[in-house]
């Protein structure tokens, strides 16, 4: 049976669209994963000092060590290495704290940890420690002191609807944070 008329055109259009979809999907997926994930090793160095070692070979980032100098843990028999490539619901526990943000849409992506009271953020462009940027330099070692106590809560003041301009009076009660 030979297909003629509109059926032949619809099947041809479908096959062309399918081929285009497959090619586009493969190219986007390759672009998304070509750099590979962050590789973070959680270990205890000499004197039981907790240390993380960060590697991302495609970005030429290797053996970047962050030591938590004033913290001590029992020495573990073997280090734990995590690859941050499959998306996970955050926050989740990691050996020295927790991962609070992870965007691995385009690898290596962004990964943020809270470890021993410090916020450590891995970005392809820069390493951020406690909201201060540090350029990536392979083979460097950064020693972090004991984290300061958590800041006190900011002063919160309620704003009533009567103090709002007339156009905004229908809004529910808001809370203003003063720092």
C-alpha positions, -999 to +999 in steps of 0.1 A: +000+000+000+015+033-011+008+064+010-005+093-009-019+127-002-019+143+032-008+112+052+025+111+034+032+148+042+022+143+079+045+113+083+073+131+066+068+162+087+067+141+119+099+123+110+117+156+103+105+171+136+116+140+155+150+140+139+153+178+147+142+172+183+168+144+188+196+165+174+187+195+195+182+175+226+216+158+223+234+191+216+218+208+246+225+178+269+261+178+258+265+215+264+248+211+298+271+183+311+304+188+292+322+205+321+314+178+346+304+181+383+321+196+413+341+169+432+343+176+469+362+154+493+354+156+530+383+143+551+401+148+584+437+158+580+465+155+605+455+165+641+418+156+632+413+189+615+382+187+592+392+196+556+374+197+523+393+193+490+376+208+459+383+197+424+368+206+390+393+194+364+375+209+334+379+244+349+415+236+359+406+238+396+424+210+415+434+204+451+418+235+466+418+228+504+396+245+530+406+236+565+385+244+596+415+250+618+398+254+652+374+225+647+382+189+656+365+156+647+374+120+652+397+110+625+378+089+599+392+058+583+385+070+548+375+103+532+341+108+517+340+121+481+308+136+467+300+145+431+274+172+427+258+163+394+224+148+399+199+173+412+187+167+448+162+184+470+179+209+494+189+212+521+206+178+526+233+166+549+269+163+540+297+150+562+306+184+580+273+202+577+247+206+550+242+216+514+217+245+514+217+253+476+225+234+445+219+244+409+234+218+385+213+227+354+246+235+336+275+217+352+294+224+373+268+248+385+265+263+419+268+245+452+264+262+486+274+246+519+270+255+556+299+239+574+309+247+610+290+280+608+307+291+575+289+296+542+310+282+513+298+286+478+313+270+448+308+290+416+326+284+383+339+320+384+349+323+420+349+306+455+328+325+480+335+320+517+313+339+542+301+362+513+337+372+504+350+362+469+383+344+465+397+336+431+402+300+422+439+290+425+447+253+422+468+239+450+459+266+475+450+260+511+426+282+530+424+280+568+391+292+584+389+303+620+361+293+643+329+309+630+315+338+651+282+333+670+251+338+649+240+374+646+210+385+666+177+388+649+169+421+633+144+444+648+110+436+633+083+463+634+047+456+623+031+481+599-006+484+602-030+490+573-040+524+587-004+537+582-003+528+546-014+551+517-050+548+507-043+527+476-025+501+497-049+500+527-065+468+514-032+449+518-027+425+547-005+434+576+032+435+566+064+431+586+093+455+580+128+443+589+152+470+601+188+462+602 
